Amino acid sequence: MDFNQRLQRAIQRGERTRDLRGRAAAEREMSAEELRGLHSRCRLTLVERIEDCLRKLSDQFPGFDYQSVMNESGWGARISRDDLNVERGKGGAFYSRLELLVSPLGTAPIIELVAKGTIRNKEVFHRRNYQQLTEADMDSFQELIDIWVLDYAELYASGN
């Protein structure tokens, strides 16, 4: 067999390998419908944890109102309260709120968690975390929800 024949066979083997890899990648990739279903399952798991944590937090600090959230920004929950300061020379209204949302599925196949915390009209944190949807670890997300709610509770209790 001469060099040209061996060259052609090497090229054919390379093309077959590329085709096999392409088919394997296509099989691994999820369809848009499968991604939406996976996002929904992940979202439901996270929203349950968010609701549970925020209900418990609002029970610890009387005056907070709990509210489920479902809008164009995402799904989740928020707690909020309005306080009125009537001290002489320091009067005013103060607003405190903690909101945790799971963002809707966008063009990127990710699951994203967003938290915004305000205490007495001052934003104390604005946090985001995301993971690739096909590799999402719900345990780490749930732990993150716990940590963010605990951080807020500590800041609120300290009077910040």
C-alpha positions as CSV (number, residue, x, y, z in Angstrom):
1,M,0.0,0.0,0.0
2,D,1.5,3.3,-1.0
3,F,1.4,6.6,1.0
4,N,-1.6,8.1,-0.8
5,Q,-3.8,5.1,0.1
6,R,-2.7,5.2,3.7
7,L,-3.3,8.9,3.8
8,Q,-6.9,8.4,2.4
9,R,-7.5,5.7,5.0
10,A,-6.2,7.9,7.8
11,I,-8.5,10.7,6.7
12,Q,-11.5,8.3,6.5
13,R,-10.8,7.0,10.0
14,G,-10.5,10.6,11.3
15,E,-13.8,11.5,9.7
16,R,-15.5,8.4,11.2
17,T,-14.2,9.3,14.6
18,R,-15.4,12.9,14.2
19,D,-18.9,11.6,13.2
20,L,-19.0,9.2,16.2
21,R,-18.1,12.0,18.6
22,G,-20.7,14.3,17.0
23,R,-23.4,11.7,17.4
24,A,-22.4,11.0,21.0
25,A,-22.5,14.7,21.8
26,A,-25.9,15.1,20.1
27,E,-27.2,12.2,22.3
28,R,-25.9,13.9,25.4
29,E,-27.3,17.2,24.6
30,M,-30.8,17.6,25.8
31,S,-33.7,18.9,23.7
32,A,-35.2,22.3,24.6
33,E,-38.2,20.5,26.0
34,E,-36.1,18.3,28.2
35,L,-34.2,21.3,29.4
36,R,-37.4,23.1,30.3
37,G,-38.6,20.0,32.2
38,L,-35.3,19.7,34.1
39,H,-35.4,23.5,34.9
40,S,-38.9,23.1,36.3
41,R,-38.0,20.2,38.5
42,C,-35.0,22.0,39.9
43,R,-37.0,25.2,40.3
44,L,-39.7,23.4,42.3
45,T,-37.1,21.9,44.6
46,L,-35.5,25.2,45.3
47,V,-38.7,27.2,45.7
48,E,-39.9,24.7,48.3
49,R,-36.6,25.3,50.3
50,I,-36.9,29.1,49.8
51,E,-40.5,29.1,51.1
52,D,-39.7,26.9,54.0
53,C,-36.7,29.0,55.1
54,L,-38.4,32.4,54.7
55,R,-41.5,31.3,56.5
56,K,-39.3,30.2,59.5
57,L,-37.4,33.5,59.4
58,S,-40.6,35.5,59.4
59,D,-41.8,33.5,62.4
60,Q,-38.7,34.5,64.3
61,F,-39.1,38.2,63.6
62,P,-42.7,39.3,64.2
63,G,-43.9,42.0,61.8
64,F,-42.5,40.4,58.6
65,D,-45.1,39.6,56.0
66,Y,-44.4,36.5,53.9
67,Q,-45.3,36.5,50.2
68,S,-44.8,33.9,47.4
69,V,-43.4,35.4,44.3
70,M,-44.1,34.4,40.7
71,N,-43.4,37.0,38.1
72,E,-41.2,37.8,35.1
73,S,-38.1,37.9,37.4
74,G,-38.6,34.4,38.6
75,W,-40.2,32.2,41.3
76,G,-39.6,32.2,45.0
77,A,-40.6,34.2,48.0
78,R,-40.1,37.4,49.9
79,I,-40.5,38.6,53.4
80,S,-40.9,42.3,54.2
81,R,-41.8,44.8,56.9
82,D,-42.3,48.5,57.3
83,D,-41.2,50.2,60.5
84,L,-41.9,53.7,61.6
85,N,-39.4,55.5,63.8
86,V,-41.0,58.1,66.0
87,E,-38.0,59.3,67.9
88,R,-37.6,63.0,68.2
89,G,-35.5,64.3,65.3
90,K,-35.0,60.8,63.8
91,G,-38.5,60.2,62.5
92,G,-39.1,58.2,59.3
93,A,-40.2,55.0,57.7
94,F,-37.9,52.1,57.3
95,Y,-38.3,49.2,55.0
96,S,-36.7,45.7,55.4
97,R,-37.0,42.9,52.9
98,L,-35.4,39.6,51.8
99,E,-36.3,38.1,48.5
100,L,-35.0,34.9,47.0
101,L,-35.9,33.9,43.4
102,V,-35.1,31.2,40.9
103,S,-34.6,33.0,37.6
104,P,-36.6,31.7,34.5
105,L,-34.8,29.6,31.9
106,G,-33.2,31.9,29.4
107,T,-31.1,31.2,26.4
108,A,-28.3,29.7,28.5
109,P,-29.1,26.3,30.0
110,I,-28.5,27.3,33.6
111,I,-30.3,27.4,36.9
112,E,-29.8,30.7,38.7
113,L,-30.6,31.8,42.3
114,V,-30.9,35.5,43.1
115,A,-31.1,37.0,46.6
116,K,-31.7,40.6,47.6
117,G,-31.6,41.8,51.2
118,T,-32.5,45.2,52.5
119,I,-32.5,46.2,56.2
120,R,-33.8,49.6,57.3
121,N,-33.7,51.1,53.8
122,K,-30.1,49.9,53.2
123,E,-29.3,47.1,50.8
124,V,-27.2,44.7,52.7
125,F,-26.6,42.2,49.9
126,H,-27.4,41.3,46.3
127,R,-26.2,37.8,45.5
128,R,-26.4,35.5,42.5
129,N,-25.3,31.9,41.9
130,Y,-25.8,29.7,39.0
131,Q,-24.9,26.3,37.7
132,Q,-25.1,24.5,34.4
133,L,-28.6,22.9,34.3
134,T,-27.4,19.5,33.3
135,E,-24.8,19.5,36.1
136,A,-26.8,21.3,38.8
137,D,-26.3,20.1,42.3
138,M,-29.5,20.8,44.3
139,D,-27.9,20.0,47.6
140,S,-25.3,22.8,47.2
141,F,-28.1,25.2,46.1
142,Q,-30.2,24.3,49.1
143,E,-27.2,24.9,51.4
144,L,-26.7,28.3,49.7
145,I,-30.3,29.2,50.4
146,D,-29.8,28.3,54.0
147,I,-26.6,30.3,54.3
148,W,-28.1,33.4,52.6
149,V,-31.2,33.3,54.9
150,L,-29.0,32.8,58.0
151,D,-26.7,35.7,56.9
152,Y,-29.8,38.0,56.6
153,A,-31.1,36.9,60.0
154,E,-27.8,37.7,61.6
155,L,-27.6,41.1,60.0
156,Y,-31.2,41.9,60.9
157,A,-30.8,40.8,64.5
158,S,-27.6,42.9,64.9
159,G,-29.6,46.0,64.0
160,N,-27.9,46.8,60.7
